[in-house]
Amino acid sequence: MHLIPRIIGVGTYALLLFLVYYLIRRVKGLSIQLDIYTIALAFMGFFYVPMSGSDLTRIIPTMHAYASLVITEAESWTIIMSTGTPIATLYYHFIGNLGDDRWLPFVNAFLTFGLCFALLKAIYKKMEVSKKDIALVFLFFMSRGLLMMTIANIRTMLSMAIIAYCIYKILIEHKKIINYFPWLIVASLVHTAGMAAVMIFVTYYILKGNVGKYRMFAKFGMLSLVFVVYIYGSAYIQAAITKGSNYLRESQASTGYFYIWEFFLSLIVIFITLHMLCFYYFKINRINKKDTCKIEKTTSGRFIGFMAFLTLIDLFAILIEFNIGWRLSWLVTILDMPLFLIIFTSRCYLNKYKLKEIVFFVSLILLLIASARGDLCSLKFV
């Protein structure tokens, strides 16, 4: 059904992807290419025509209902705060008042991919990384086909993009978590999957993420902050737990949502991530003699550890309950960009040509599956 429109949609996506991949490698700078591409993806969202029964066709009526709220009235705020994801409700309210339903996928794509590509821009400024490596991880990320999750599912990808950006700033650029904790709260109140992702990150941060002279003090402060958040936001945490329990119950009863090709795409991402982590631990991390290696481990160790922690949780989650593991794999996919670049730029182990070939080959496989059988194949404009 709708074969020609789907071919046009997927063909446009693939053609634009390889064009930007080429421009990143060949044209000086990085921001202009990624900024133009972000706008192009946003316009693809604007002109996307959802199929009957898709997530977006269910979200639009909800957005209309929230758009009618009068936020200056106390009754409206009671409704907003009772939804379980009040930030998403406010998000729908403001976009719903723009006058055109197509602004929702447009704005969401612009914000989500803008945040994802902000990671690449930040890494390009921070590290001595080649444009070819930037282009390669860009190809890998976009080949996963998460555009449909961004313009049709809406909330989850936006939540994961916010969380990924905060994690990058905290664990790689070593910014203070207190500065980004409000954004983690915002992300957790956009979608319940974001709540789960934030809880995973905070757990890791408390256990392993703190380093330095004031480690114990930082742990105590973080635990205190978490306790305060729990006291005032326990209803939202309980809502997330209930949602996860419902997913698990439906999965055990074989009545929950399951899409075999998206399952395979998520597993491919998880296993290539684990392969890269094994390469780091068994090839790079074993070299202790060079001073540069010690500096690299100090700089990137916390982030590498978190990626191992997250990916293993995601692997167990997706084998137990598809919905939870599927959504967490999107966070893994975003964070694979800085992970791969850290490994590619390591001076401790120089022979990484075959590793890059594997990433390129896996990217093509991901794109092929996503275009033919994944959610991306439902992309159409007419």
Secondary structure, DSSP 4 states (H G I P E B T S, - for coil): --HHHHHHHHHHHHHHHHHHHHHHHHSS-SHHHHHHHHHHHHHHHHT--PPTTSHHHHHHHHHHHHHT--TTSHHHHHHHHTSS-HHHHHHHHHHHTTS-TTHHHHHHHHHHHHHHHHHHHHHHHHS---HHHHHHHHHHHHHT-THHIIIII-HHHHHHHHHHHHHIIIIIS---HHHHHHHHHHHHTT-HHHHHHHHHHHHHIIIII--STTHHHHHHHHHHHHHHHHHHHHHHHHHHHHHHHHHHHHHHTT-S---HHHHHHHHHHHHHHHHHHHHIIIIITT--SSHHHHHHHHHHHHHHHHHHHHHHHHHHHHHH-HHHHHHHHHHHHHHHHHHHHHHHT-SS----HHHHHHHHHHHHHHHHHHHHTSGGGG----
